[in-house]
């Protein structure tokens, strides 16, 4: 079974469980036949959430943060300090046109999650998005329906899911 088929088959809920203690992107490359592959990411929205996620992602040898995209130059400048080799873009649609990008991290304000996620699926990208999924239930349903028709991974993160103290707390709760 191909890794992408596997991820699609386990679905969003299974993926969340599977990835509870490590950054989501590791799951896309945790197989012997992909050990030499790197996933090329674009981070759309270069503010504080992007900086937080970049600290994890830059530690994964199978991830390359190839592009930072934001309309606010001070955010780009701050995040570039963590990812100095990334290209810079101010229009997310240009990022989605780049065939070398495998996945996008959407770390923008909530009002832009829906159009960016939908455009990302249309462009054939895997999507990781910060919470909340979208502003309305109709937008959430549209994103989910589009994901179901794609062969891509969709993952929505809760902000502190990978914070060590929360992981430790969950381990303590589960161990009794």
CNS distance restraints for C-alpha pairs under 8 A (distance, minus, plus):
assign (resid   1 and name CA) (resid   5 and name CA) 6.59 0.50 0.50
assign (resid   1 and name CA) (resid   6 and name CA) 6.53 0.50 0.50
assign (resid   2 and name CA) (resid   6 and name CA) 6.22 0.50 0.50
assign (resid   3 and name CA) (resid   7 and name CA) 6.20 0.50 0.50
assign (resid   3 and name CA) (resid  28 and name CA) 6.87 0.50 0.50
assign (resid   3 and name CA) (resid  29 and name CA) 7.91 0.50 0.50
assign (resid   3 and name CA) (resid  31 and name CA) 7.57 0.50 0.50
assign (resid   4 and name CA) (resid   8 and name CA) 6.07 0.50 0.50
assign (resid   4 and name CA) (resid  28 and name CA) 7.24 0.50 0.50
assign (resid   4 and name CA) (resid 151 and name CA) 7.44 0.50 0.50
assign (resid   4 and name CA) (resid 152 and name CA) 7.25 0.50 0.50
assign (resid   4 and name CA) (resid 153 and name CA) 7.67 0.50 0.50
assign (resid   5 and name CA) (resid   9 and name CA) 6.02 0.50 0.50
assign (resid   5 and name CA) (resid 151 and name CA) 7.51 0.50 0.50
assign (resid   6 and name CA) (resid  10 and name CA) 6.32 0.50 0.50
assign (resid   7 and name CA) (resid  11 and name CA) 6.51 0.50 0.50
assign (resid   7 and name CA) (resid  15 and name CA) 6.99 0.50 0.50
assign (resid   7 and name CA) (resid  28 and name CA) 7.89 0.50 0.50
assign (resid   7 and name CA) (resid 153 and name CA) 6.85 0.50 0.50
assign (resid   8 and name CA) (resid  12 and name CA) 8.00 0.50 0.50
assign (resid   8 and name CA) (resid 151 and name CA) 6.69 0.50 0.50
assign (resid   8 and name CA) (resid 152 and name CA) 6.81 0.50 0.50
assign (resid   8 and name CA) (resid 153 and name CA) 6.31 0.50 0.50
assign (resid  10 and name CA) (resid  14 and name CA) 5.13 0.50 0.50
assign (resid  10 and name CA) (resid  15 and name CA) 6.31 0.50 0.50
assign (resid  11 and name CA) (resid  15 and name CA) 6.01 0.50 0.50
assign (resid  12 and name CA) (resid  16 and name CA) 6.13 0.50 0.50
assign (resid  12 and name CA) (resid 153 and name CA) 8.00 0.50 0.50
assign (resid  12 and name CA) (resid 154 and name CA) 6.77 0.50 0.50
assign (resid  12 and name CA) (resid 155 and name CA) 6.42 0.50 0.50
assign (resid  13 and name CA) (resid  17 and name CA) 6.47 0.50 0.50
assign (resid  14 and name CA) (resid  18 and name CA) 5.99 0.50 0.50
assign (resid  15 and name CA) (resid  19 and name CA) 6.01 0.50 0.50
assign (resid  15 and name CA) (resid 155 and name CA) 7.85 0.50 0.50
assign (resid  16 and name CA) (resid  20 and name CA) 5.98 0.50 0.50
assign (resid  16 and name CA) (resid 155 and name CA) 7.64 0.50 0.50
assign (resid  19 and name CA) (resid  23 and name CA) 6.65 0.50 0.50
assign (resid  19 and name CA) (resid  24 and name CA) 5.66 0.50 0.50
assign (resid  19 and name CA) (resid  27 and name CA) 7.23 0.50 0.50
assign (resid  20 and name CA) (resid 161 and name CA) 7.20 0.50 0.50
assign (resid  20 and name CA) (resid 162 and name CA) 7.49 0.50 0.50
assign (resid  21 and name CA) (resid 162 and name CA) 6.45 0.50 0.50
assign (resid  21 and name CA) (resid 167 and name CA) 6.73 0.50 0.50
assign (resid  22 and name CA) (resid  26 and name CA) 7.19 0.50 0.50
assign (resid  22 and name CA) (resid 162 and name CA) 6.74 0.50 0.50
assign (resid  23 and name CA) (resid  56 and name CA) 6.96 0.50 0.50
assign (resid  23 and name CA) (resid  57 and name CA) 7.32 0.50 0.50
assign (resid  23 and name CA) (resid 162 and name CA) 7.02 0.50 0.50
assign (resid  24 and name CA) (resid  28 and name CA) 7.77 0.50 0.50
assign (resid  24 and name CA) (resid 155 and name CA) 7.81 0.50 0.50
assign (resid  25 and name CA) (resid  29 and name CA) 7.40 0.50 0.50
assign (resid  25 and name CA) (resid  57 and name CA) 7.99 0.50 0.50
assign (resid  25 and name CA) (resid  63 and name CA) 7.69 0.50 0.50
assign (resid  26 and name CA) (resid  30 and name CA) 6.16 0.50 0.50
assign (resid  26 and name CA) (resid  60 and name CA) 7.43 0.50 0.50
assign (resid  26 and name CA) (resid  62 and name CA) 7.51 0.50 0.50
assign (resid  28 and name CA) (resid  39 and name CA) 7.94 0.50 0.50
assign (resid  29 and name CA) (resid  34 and name CA) 5.68 0.50 0.50
assign (resid  29 and name CA) (resid  35 and name CA) 6.48 0.50 0.50
assign (resid  29 and name CA) (resid  37 and name CA) 7.18 0.50 0.50
assign (resid  29 and name CA) (resid  38 and name CA) 7.69 0.50 0.50
assign (resid  29 and name CA) (resid  39 and name CA) 7.74 0.50 0.50
assign (resid  29 and name CA) (resid  62 and name CA) 6.97 0.50 0.50
assign (resid  30 and name CA) (resid  34 and name CA) 7.04 0.50 0.50
assign (resid  30 and name CA) (resid  35 and name CA) 6.96 0.50 0.50
assign (resid  31 and name CA) (resid  35 and name CA) 6.24 0.50 0.50
assign (resid  35 and name CA) (resid  62 and name CA) 7.69 0.50 0.50
assign (resid  36 and name CA) (resid  62 and name CA) 7.62 0.50 0.50
assign (resid  37 and name CA) (resid  62 and name CA) 6.49 0.50 0.50
assign (resid  38 and name CA) (resid  61 and name CA) 7.64 0.50 0.50
assign (resid  38 and name CA) (resid  62 and name CA) 4.42 0.50 0.50
assign (resid  38 and name CA) (resid  63 and name CA) 5.28 0.50 0.50
assign (resid  38 and name CA) (resid  64 and name CA) 6.44 0.50 0.50
assign (resid  39 and name CA) (resid  62 and name CA) 6.13 0.50 0.50
assign (resid  39 and name CA) (resid  63 and name CA) 4.90 0.50 0.50
assign (resid  39 and name CA) (resid  64 and name CA) 6.01 0.50 0.50
assign (resid  39 and name CA) (resid 101 and name CA) 7.88 0.50 0.50
assign (resid  39 and name CA) (resid 102 and name CA) 6.18 0.50 0.50
assign (resid  39 and name CA) (resid 103 and name CA) 7.57 0.50 0.50
assign (resid  40 and name CA) (resid  63 and name CA) 6.18 0.50 0.50
assign (resid  40 and name CA) (resid  64 and name CA) 4.89 0.50 0.50
assign (resid  40 and name CA) (resid  65 and name CA) 5.97 0.50 0.50
assign (resid  40 and name CA) (resid  66 and name CA) 5.85 0.50 0.50
assign (resid  40 and name CA) (resid 100 and name CA) 6.99 0.50 0.50
assign (resid  40 and name CA) (resid 101 and name CA) 5.12 0.50 0.50
assign (resid  40 and name CA) (resid 102 and name CA) 5.36 0.50 0.50
assign (resid  40 and name CA) (resid 103 and name CA) 6.70 0.50 0.50
assign (resid  41 and name CA) (resid  63 and name CA) 7.16 0.50 0.50
assign (resid  41 and name CA) (resid  64 and name CA) 6.06 0.50 0.50
assign (resid  41 and name CA) (resid  65 and name CA) 4.79 0.50 0.50
assign (resid  41 and name CA) (resid  66 and name CA) 5.64 0.50 0.50
assign (resid  41 and name CA) (resid  67 and name CA) 6.81 0.50 0.50
assign (resid  41 and name CA) (resid 101 and name CA) 5.78 0.50 0.50
assign (resid  41 and name CA) (resid 102 and name CA) 6.09 0.50 0.50
assign (resid  41 and name CA) (resid 103 and name CA) 5.07 0.50 0.50
assign (resid  41 and name CA) (resid 104 and name CA) 5.54 0.50 0.50
assign (resid  41 and name CA) (resid 105 and name CA) 7.19 0.50 0.50
assign (resid  42 and name CA) (resid  65 and name CA) 5.96 0.50 0.50
assign (resid  42 and name CA) (resid  66 and name CA) 5.75 0.50 0.50
assign (resid  42 and name CA) (resid  67 and name CA) 4.53 0.50 0.50
assign (resid  42 and name CA) (resid  68 and name CA) 5.86 0.50 0.50
assign (resid  42 and name CA) (resid  69 and name CA) 7.31 0.50 0.50
assign (resid  42 and name CA) (resid  95 and name CA) 7.07 0.50 0.50
assign (resid  42 and name CA) (resid 101 and name CA) 6.63 0.50 0.50
assign (resid  42 and name CA) (resid 103 and name CA) 6.53 0.50 0.50
assign (resid  42 and name CA) (resid 104 and name CA) 4.83 0.50 0.50
assign (resid  42 and name CA) (resid 105 and name CA) 6.27 0.50 0.50
assign (resid  43 and name CA) (resid  50 and name CA) 6.89 0.50 0.50
assign (resid  43 and name CA) (resid  65 and name CA) 7.29 0.50 0.50
assign (resid  43 and name CA) (resid  67 and name CA) 6.26 0.50 0.50
assign (resid  43 and name CA) (resid  68 and name CA) 5.01 0.50 0.50
assign (resid  43 and name CA) (resid  69 and name CA) 6.10 0.50 0.50
assign (resid  43 and name CA) (resid 104 and name CA) 5.74 0.50 0.50
assign (resid  43 and name CA) (resid 105 and name CA) 4.70 0.50 0.50
assign (resid  43 and name CA) (resid 106 and name CA) 6.28 0.50 0.50
assign (resid  43 and name CA) (resid 107 and name CA) 7.11 0.50 0.50
assign (resid  44 and name CA) (resid  68 and name CA) 6.17 0.50 0.50
assign (resid  44 and name CA) (resid  69 and name CA) 4.69 0.50 0.50
assign (resid  44 and name CA) (resid  70 and name CA) 6.18 0.50 0.50
assign (resid  44 and name CA) (resid  92 and name CA) 6.53 0.50 0.50
assign (resid  44 and name CA) (resid 104 and name CA) 6.85 0.50 0.50
assign (resid  44 and name CA) (resid 105 and name CA) 5.95 0.50 0.50
assign (resid  44 and name CA) (resid 106 and name CA) 5.03 0.50 0.50
assign (resid  44 and name CA) (resid 107 and name CA) 5.92 0.50 0.50
assign (resid  44 and name CA) (resid 108 and name CA) 6.56 0.50 0.50
assign (resid  45 and name CA) (resid  50 and name CA) 6.57 0.50 0.50
assign (resid  45 and name CA) (resid  68 and name CA) 7.37 0.50 0.50
assign (resid  45 and name CA) (resid  69 and name CA) 5.77 0.50 0.50
assign (resid  45 and name CA) (resid  70 and name CA) 4.88 0.50 0.50
assign (resid  45 and name CA) (resid  71 and name CA) 7.96 0.50 0.50
assign (resid  45 and name CA) (resid 106 and name CA) 6.40 0.50 0.50
assign (resid  45 and name CA) (resid 107 and name CA) 4.79 0.50 0.50
assign (resid  45 and name CA) (resid 108 and name CA) 4.52 0.50 0.50
assign (resid  45 and name CA) (resid 109 and name CA) 7.97 0.50 0.50
assign (resid  46 and name CA) (resid  50 and name CA) 5.04 0.50 0.50
assign (resid  46 and name CA) (resid  51 and name CA) 6.82 0.50 0.50
assign (resid  46 and name CA) (resid  68 and name CA) 6.40 0.50 0.50
assign (resid  46 and name CA) (resid  69 and name CA) 6.42 0.50 0.50
assign (resid  46 and name CA) (resid  70 and name CA) 5.64 0.50 0.50
assign (resid  46 and name CA) (resid  75 and name CA) 5.35 0.50 0.50
assign (resid  46 and name CA) (resid  76 and name CA) 5.48 0.50 0.50
assign (resid  46 and name CA) (resid  79 and name CA) 6.10 0.50 0.50
assign (resid  46 and name CA) (resid 107 and name CA) 6.99 0.50 0.50
assign (resid  46 and name CA) (resid 108 and name CA) 7.67 0.50 0.50
assign (resid  47 and name CA) (resid  51 and name CA) 6.36 0.50 0.50
assign (resid  47 and name CA) (resid  75 and name CA) 5.06 0.50 0.50
assign (resid  47 and name CA) (resid  76 and name CA) 7.41 0.50 0.50
assign (resid  47 and name CA) (resid  79 and name CA) 7.26 0.50 0.50
assign (resid  47 and name CA) (resid 107 and name CA) 7.42 0.50 0.50
assign (resid  47 and name CA) (resid 108 and name CA) 7.72 0.50 0.50
assign (resid  48 and name CA) (resid  52 and name CA) 6.19 0.50 0.50
assign (resid  48 and name CA) (resid  75 and name CA) 7.85 0.50 0.50
assign (resid  49 and name CA) (resid  53 and name CA) 6.16 0.50 0.50
assign (resid  49 and name CA) (resid 107 and name CA) 6.06 0.50 0.50
assign (resid  50 and name CA) (resid  54 and name CA) 5.87 0.50 0.50
assign (resid  50 and name CA) (resid  79 and name CA) 7.26 0.50 0.50
assign (resid  50 and name CA) (resid 107 and name CA) 5.86 0.50 0.50
assign (resid  51 and name CA) (resid  55 and name CA) 6.46 0.50 0.50
assign (resid  51 and name CA) (resid  78 and name CA) 7.89 0.50 0.50
assign (resid  51 and name CA) (resid  79 and name CA) 5.54 0.50 0.50
assign (resid  51 and name CA) (resid  82 and name CA) 7.32 0.50 0.50
assign (resid  52 and name CA) (resid  56 and name CA) 7.30 0.50 0.50
assign (resid  53 and name CA) (resid  57 and name CA) 6.20 0.50 0.50
assign (resid  54 and name CA) (resid  58 and name CA) 5.75 0.50 0.50
assign (resid  54 and name CA) (resid  79 and name CA) 7.94 0.50 0.50
assign (resid  54 and name CA) (resid  82 and name CA) 6.93 0.50 0.50
assign (resid  54 and name CA) (resid  83 and name CA) 7.46 0.50 0.50
assign (resid  55 and name CA) (resid  59 and name CA) 6.84 0.50 0.50
assign (resid  55 and name CA) (resid  82 and name CA) 7.20 0.50 0.50
assign (resid  56 and name CA) (resid  60 and name CA) 7.06 0.50 0.50
assign (resid  57 and name CA) (resid  63 and name CA) 6.50 0.50 0.50
assign (resid  57 and name CA) (resid  65 and name CA) 7.71 0.50 0.50
assign (resid  58 and name CA) (resid  63 and name CA) 6.94 0.50 0.50
assign (resid  58 and name CA) (resid  64 and name CA) 7.37 0.50 0.50
assign (resid  58 and name CA) (resid  65 and name CA) 7.44 0.50 0.50
assign (resid  58 and name CA) (resid  82 and name CA) 7.99 0.50 0.50
assign (resid  58 and name CA) (resid  83 and name CA) 7.51 0.50 0.50
assign (resid  65 and name CA) (resid  83 and name CA) 7.02 0.50 0.50
assign (resid  65 and name CA) (resid  86 and name CA) 6.14 0.50 0.50
assign (resid  66 and name CA) (resid  85 and name CA) 7.30 0.50 0.50
assign (resid  66 and name CA) (resid  86 and name CA) 4.71 0.50 0.50
assign (resid  66 and name CA) (resid  87 and name CA) 6.10 0.50 0.50
assign (resid  66 and name CA) (resid 101 and name CA) 7.60 0.50 0.50
assign (resid  67 and name CA) (resid  86 and name CA) 4.87 0.50 0.50
assign (resid  67 and name CA) (resid  87 and name CA) 4.62 0.50 0.50
assign (resid  67 and name CA) (resid  88 and name CA) 5.70 0.50 0.50
assign (resid  67 and name CA) (resid  89 and name CA) 7.02 0.50 0.50
assign (resid  67 and name CA) (resid  95 and name CA) 7.49 0.50 0.50
assign (resid  68 and name CA) (resid  76 and name CA) 6.92 0.50 0.50
assign (resid  68 and name CA) (resid  79 and name CA) 7.99 0.50 0.50
assign (resid  68 and name CA) (resid  80 and name CA) 7.82 0.50 0.50
assign (resid  68 and name CA) (resid  86 and name CA) 6.26 0.50 0.50
assign (resid  68 and name CA) (resid  87 and name CA) 6.21 0.50 0.50
assign (resid  68 and name CA) (resid  88 and name CA) 5.04 0.50 0.50
assign (resid  68 and name CA) (resid  89 and name CA) 6.24 0.50 0.50
assign (resid  69 and name CA) (resid  76 and name CA) 7.38 0.50 0.50
assign (resid  69 and name CA) (resid  88 and name CA) 5.85 0.50 0.50
assign (resid  69 and name CA) (resid  89 and name CA) 4.64 0.50 0.50
assign (resid  69 and name CA) (resid  90 and name CA) 5.23 0.50 0.50
assign (resid  69 and name CA) (resid  91 and name CA) 6.71 0.50 0.50
assign (resid  69 and name CA) (resid  92 and name CA) 6.20 0.50 0.50
assign (resid  69 and name CA) (resid  95 and name CA) 7.63 0.50 0.50
assign (resid  70 and name CA) (resid  75 and name CA) 7.34 0.50 0.50
assign (resid  70 and name CA) (resid  76 and name CA) 6.43 0.50 0.50
assign (resid  70 and name CA) (resid  89 and name CA) 6.72 0.50 0.50
assign (resid  70 and name CA) (resid  90 and name CA) 5.02 0.50 0.50
assign (resid  70 and name CA) (resid  91 and name CA) 7.20 0.50 0.50
assign (resid  70 and name CA) (resid  92 and name CA) 7.70 0.50 0.50
assign (resid  71 and name CA) (resid  90 and name CA) 5.03 0.50 0.50
assign (resid  71 and name CA) (resid  91 and name CA) 7.36 0.50 0.50
assign (resid  72 and name CA) (resid  76 and name CA) 6.64 0.50 0.50
assign (resid  73 and name CA) (resid  77 and name CA) 6.09 0.50 0.50
assign (resid  74 and name CA) (resid  78 and name CA) 6.24 0.50 0.50
assign (resid  75 and name CA) (resid  79 and name CA) 6.22 0.50 0.50
assign (resid  76 and name CA) (resid  80 and name CA) 5.93 0.50 0.50
assign (resid  76 and name CA) (resid  88 and name CA) 7.60 0.50 0.50
assign (resid  77 and name CA) (resid  81 and name CA) 6.77 0.50 0.50
assign (resid  78 and name CA) (resid  82 and name CA) 7.58 0.50 0.50
assign (resid  79 and name CA) (resid  83 and name CA) 6.40 0.50 0.50
assign (resid  80 and name CA) (resid  84 and name CA) 4.82 0.50 0.50
assign (resid  80 and name CA) (resid  85 and name CA) 7.68 0.50 0.50
assign (resid  80 and name CA) (resid  86 and name CA) 7.05 0.50 0.50
assign (resid  89 and name CA) (resid  94 and name CA) 7.52 0.50 0.50
assign (resid  89 and name CA) (resid  95 and name CA) 7.22 0.50 0.50
assign (resid  91 and name CA) (resid  95 and name CA) 7.08 0.50 0.50
assign (resid  92 and name CA) (resid  96 and name CA) 6.41 0.50 0.50
assign (resid  92 and name CA) (resid 116 and name CA) 7.68 0.50 0.50
assign (resid  93 and name CA) (resid  97 and name CA) 6.32 0.50 0.50
assign (resid  93 and name CA) (resid 119 and name CA) 7.78 0.50 0.50
assign (resid  94 and name CA) (resid  98 and name CA) 6.62 0.50 0.50
assign (resid  95 and name CA) (resid 101 and name CA) 7.58 0.50 0.50
assign (resid  96 and name CA) (resid 101 and name CA) 7.48 0.50 0.50
assign (resid  96 and name CA) (resid 119 and name CA) 7.61 0.50 0.50
assign (resid  96 and name CA) (resid 120 and name CA) 6.18 0.50 0.50
assign (resid  96 and name CA) (resid 123 and name CA) 5.87 0.50 0.50
assign (resid  96 and name CA) (resid 125 and name CA) 7.52 0.50 0.50
assign (resid  97 and name CA) (resid 123 and name CA) 6.84 0.50 0.50
assign (resid 101 and name CA) (resid 125 and name CA) 7.44 0.50 0.50
assign (resid 102 and name CA) (resid 125 and name CA) 5.61 0.50 0.50
assign (resid 102 and name CA) (resid 126 and name CA) 6.43 0.50 0.50
assign (resid 103 and name CA) (resid 125 and name CA) 4.89 0.50 0.50
assign (resid 103 and name CA) (resid 126 and name CA) 4.33 0.50 0.50
assign (resid 103 and name CA) (resid 127 and name CA) 5.81 0.50 0.50
assign (resid 103 and name CA) (resid 128 and name CA) 7.63 0.50 0.50
assign (resid 104 and name CA) (resid 120 and name CA) 7.42 0.50 0.50
assign (resid 104 and name CA) (resid 125 and name CA) 6.67 0.50 0.50
assign (resid 104 and name CA) (resid 126 and name CA) 6.30 0.50 0.50
assign (resid 104 and name CA) (resid 127 and name CA) 5.28 0.50 0.50
assign (resid 104 and name CA) (resid 128 and name CA) 6.24 0.50 0.50
assign (resid 105 and name CA) (resid 127 and name CA) 6.23 0.50 0.50
assign (resid 105 and name CA) (resid 128 and name CA) 4.77 0.50 0.50
assign (resid 105 and name CA) (resid 129 and name CA) 5.72 0.50 0.50
assign (resid 105 and name CA) (resid 130 and name CA) 7.92 0.50 0.50
assign (resid 106 and name CA) (resid 113 and name CA) 6.84 0.50 0.50
assign (resid 106 and name CA) (resid 116 and name CA) 7.52 0.50 0.50
assign (resid 106 and name CA) (resid 117 and name CA) 7.63 0.50 0.50
assign (resid 106 and name CA) (resid 127 and name CA) 7.41 0.50 0.50
assign (resid 106 and name CA) (resid 128 and name CA) 6.16 0.50 0.50
assign (resid 106 and name CA) (resid 129 and name CA) 4.58 0.50 0.50
assign (resid 106 and name CA) (resid 130 and name CA) 6.31 0.50 0.50
assign (resid 107 and name CA) (resid 129 and name CA) 6.38 0.50 0.50
assign (resid 107 and name CA) (resid 130 and name CA) 5.69 0.50 0.50
assign (resid 108 and name CA) (resid 112 and name CA) 6.51 0.50 0.50
assign (resid 108 and name CA) (resid 113 and name CA) 6.78 0.50 0.50
assign (resid 108 and name CA) (resid 130 and name CA) 7.99 0.50 0.50
assign (resid 109 and name CA) (resid 113 and name CA) 7.09 0.50 0.50
assign (resid 110 and name CA) (resid 131 and name CA) 7.83 0.50 0.50
assign (resid 110 and name CA) (resid 132 and name CA) 6.72 0.50 0.50
assign (resid 110 and name CA) (resid 133 and name CA) 7.77 0.50 0.50
assign (resid 110 and name CA) (resid 134 and name CA) 6.35 0.50 0.50
assign (resid 110 and name CA) (resid 135 and name CA) 6.81 0.50 0.50
assign (resid 111 and name CA) (resid 134 and name CA) 7.08 0.50 0.50
assign (resid 111 and name CA) (resid 135 and name CA) 6.51 0.50 0.50
assign (resid 112 and name CA) (resid 116 and name CA) 6.18 0.50 0.50
assign (resid 113 and name CA) (resid 117 and name CA) 5.90 0.50 0.50
assign (resid 113 and name CA) (resid 129 and name CA) 7.37 0.50 0.50
assign (resid 113 and name CA) (resid 133 and name CA) 6.68 0.50 0.50
assign (resid 113 and name CA) (resid 134 and name CA) 5.77 0.50 0.50
assign (resid 114 and name CA) (resid 118 and name CA) 6.10 0.50 0.50
assign (resid 114 and name CA) (resid 133 and name CA) 7.34 0.50 0.50
assign (resid 114 and name CA) (resid 134 and name CA) 5.46 0.50 0.50
assign (resid 114 and name CA) (resid 135 and name CA) 7.79 0.50 0.50
assign (resid 114 and name CA) (resid 139 and name CA) 6.36 0.50 0.50
assign (resid 114 and name CA) (resid 140 and name CA) 7.65 0.50 0.50
assign (resid 114 and name CA) (resid 143 and name CA) 7.04 0.50 0.50
assign (resid 115 and name CA) (resid 119 and name CA) 6.00 0.50 0.50
assign (resid 116 and name CA) (resid 120 and name CA) 5.94 0.50 0.50
assign (resid 117 and name CA) (resid 121 and name CA) 6.31 0.50 0.50
assign (resid 117 and name CA) (resid 127 and name CA) 6.68 0.50 0.50
assign (resid 117 and name CA) (resid 129 and name CA) 7.85 0.50 0.50
assign (resid 117 and name CA) (resid 143 and name CA) 7.01 0.50 0.50
assign (resid 118 and name CA) (resid 122 and name CA) 6.27 0.50 0.50
assign (resid 118 and name CA) (resid 143 and name CA) 6.27 0.50 0.50
assign (resid 118 and name CA) (resid 146 and name CA) 7.32 0.50 0.50
assign (resid 119 and name CA) (resid 123 and name CA) 6.16 0.50 0.50
assign (resid 120 and name CA) (resid 124 and name CA) 6.32 0.50 0.50
assign (resid 120 and name CA) (resid 125 and name CA) 5.28 0.50 0.50
assign (resid 120 and name CA) (resid 126 and name CA) 7.35 0.50 0.50
assign (resid 120 and name CA) (resid 127 and name CA) 6.96 0.50 0.50
assign (resid 121 and name CA) (resid 125 and name CA) 5.42 0.50 0.50
assign (resid 121 and name CA) (resid 126 and name CA) 6.98 0.50 0.50
assign (resid 121 and name CA) (resid 127 and name CA) 7.46 0.50 0.50
assign (resid 121 and name CA) (resid 146 and name CA) 7.20 0.50 0.50
assign (resid 121 and name CA) (resid 147 and name CA) 7.10 0.50 0.50
assign (resid 121 and name CA) (resid 150 and name CA) 7.17 0.50 0.50
assign (resid 121 and name CA) (resid 152 and name CA) 7.57 0.50 0.50
assign (resid 124 and name CA) (resid 150 and name CA) 7.98 0.50 0.50
assign (resid 124 and name CA) (resid 152 and name CA) 7.33 0.50 0.50
assign (resid 125 and name CA) (resid 152 and name CA) 6.76 0.50 0.50
assign (resid 126 and name CA) (resid 152 and name CA) 5.06 0.50 0.50
assign (resid 126 and name CA) (resid 153 and name CA) 4.98 0.50 0.50
assign (resid 126 and name CA) (resid 154 and name CA) 6.25 0.50 0.50
assign (resid 127 and name CA) (resid 152 and name CA) 7.64 0.50 0.50
assign (resid 127 and name CA) (resid 153 and name CA) 6.18 0.50 0.50
assign (resid 127 and name CA) (resid 154 and name CA) 4.91 0.50 0.50
assign (resid 127 and name CA) (resid 155 and name CA) 6.33 0.50 0.50
assign (resid 128 and name CA) (resid 153 and name CA) 7.96 0.50 0.50
assign (resid 128 and name CA) (resid 154 and name CA) 5.94 0.50 0.50
assign (resid 128 and name CA) (resid 155 and name CA) 4.77 0.50 0.50
assign (resid 128 and name CA) (resid 156 and name CA) 5.79 0.50 0.50
assign (resid 128 and name CA) (resid 157 and name CA) 7.36 0.50 0.50
assign (resid 129 and name CA) (resid 133 and name CA) 7.03 0.50 0.50
assign (resid 129 and name CA) (resid 154 and name CA) 7.97 0.50 0.50
assign (resid 129 and name CA) (resid 155 and name CA) 6.33 0.50 0.50
assign (resid 129 and name CA) (resid 156 and name CA) 4.88 0.50 0.50
assign (resid 129 and name CA) (resid 157 and name CA) 6.34 0.50 0.50
assign (resid 130 and name CA) (resid 156 and name CA) 5.64 0.50 0.50
assign (resid 130 and name CA) (resid 157 and name CA) 5.08 0.50 0.50
assign (resid 130 and name CA) (resid 158 and name CA) 6.67 0.50 0.50
assign (resid 130 and name CA) (resid 159 and name CA) 7.00 0.50 0.50
assign (resid 131 and name CA) (resid 156 and name CA) 6.02 0.50 0.50
assign (resid 131 and name CA) (resid 157 and name CA) 5.78 0.50 0.50
assign (resid 131 and name CA) (resid 158 and name CA) 5.80 0.50 0.50
assign (resid 131 and name CA) (resid 159 and name CA) 7.16 0.50 0.50
assign (resid 132 and name CA) (resid 156 and name CA) 7.66 0.50 0.50
assign (resid 133 and name CA) (resid 140 and name CA) 6.14 0.50 0.50
assign (resid 133 and name CA) (resid 156 and name CA) 6.69 0.50 0.50
assign (resid 134 and name CA) (resid 139 and name CA) 5.92 0.50 0.50
assign (resid 134 and name CA) (resid 140 and name CA) 5.55 0.50 0.50
assign (resid 135 and name CA) (resid 139 and name CA) 6.78 0.50 0.50
assign (resid 135 and name CA) (resid 140 and name CA) 7.63 0.50 0.50
assign (resid 136 and name CA) (resid 140 and name CA) 6.31 0.50 0.50
assign (resid 137 and name CA) (resid 141 and name CA) 6.05 0.50 0.50
assign (resid 138 and name CA) (resid 142 and name CA) 6.15 0.50 0.50
assign (resid 139 and name CA) (resid 143 and name CA) 6.23 0.50 0.50
assign (resid 140 and name CA) (resid 144 and name CA) 6.18 0.50 0.50
assign (resid 141 and name CA) (resid 145 and name CA) 5.96 0.50 0.50
assign (resid 142 and name CA) (resid 146 and name CA) 6.05 0.50 0.50
assign (resid 143 and name CA) (resid 147 and name CA) 6.12 0.50 0.50
assign (resid 144 and name CA) (resid 148 and name CA) 6.16 0.50 0.50
assign (resid 145 and name CA) (resid 149 and name CA) 6.42 0.50 0.50
assign (resid 146 and name CA) (resid 150 and name CA) 6.33 0.50 0.50
assign (resid 147 and name CA) (resid 151 and name CA) 7.51 0.50 0.50
assign (resid 147 and name CA) (resid 152 and name CA) 6.76 0.50 0.50
assign (resid 147 and name CA) (resid 153 and name CA) 7.48 0.50 0.50
assign (resid 147 and name CA) (resid 154 and name CA) 6.58 0.50 0.50
assign (resid 157 and name CA) (resid 161 and name CA) 7.00 0.50 0.50
assign (resid 160 and name CA) (resid 166 and name CA) 6.95 0.50 0.50
assign (resid 161 and name CA) (resid 166 and name CA) 6.86 0.50 0.50
assign (resid 161 and name CA) (resid 167 and name CA) 7.20 0.50 0.50
assign (resid 162 and name CA) (resid 166 and name CA) 7.22 0.50 0.50
assign (resid 162 and name CA) (resid 167 and name CA) 6.56 0.50 0.50
assign (resid 163 and name CA) (resid 167 and name CA) 6.30 0.50 0.50
assign (resid 164 and name CA) (resid 168 and name CA) 6.01 0.50 0.50
assign (resid 165 and name CA) (resid 169 and name CA) 6.06 0.50 0.50
assign (resid 166 and name CA) (resid 170 and name CA) 6.13 0.50 0.50
assign (resid 167 and name CA) (resid 171 and name CA) 6.17 0.50 0.50
assign (resid 168 and name CA) (resid 172 and name CA) 6.19 0.50 0.50
assign (resid 169 and name CA) (resid 173 and name CA) 6.22 0.50 0.50
assign (resid 170 and name CA) (resid 174 and name CA) 6.07 0.50 0.50
assign (resid 171 and name CA) (resid 175 and name CA) 6.02 0.50 0.50
assign (resid 172 and name CA) (resid 176 and name CA) 6.27 0.50 0.50
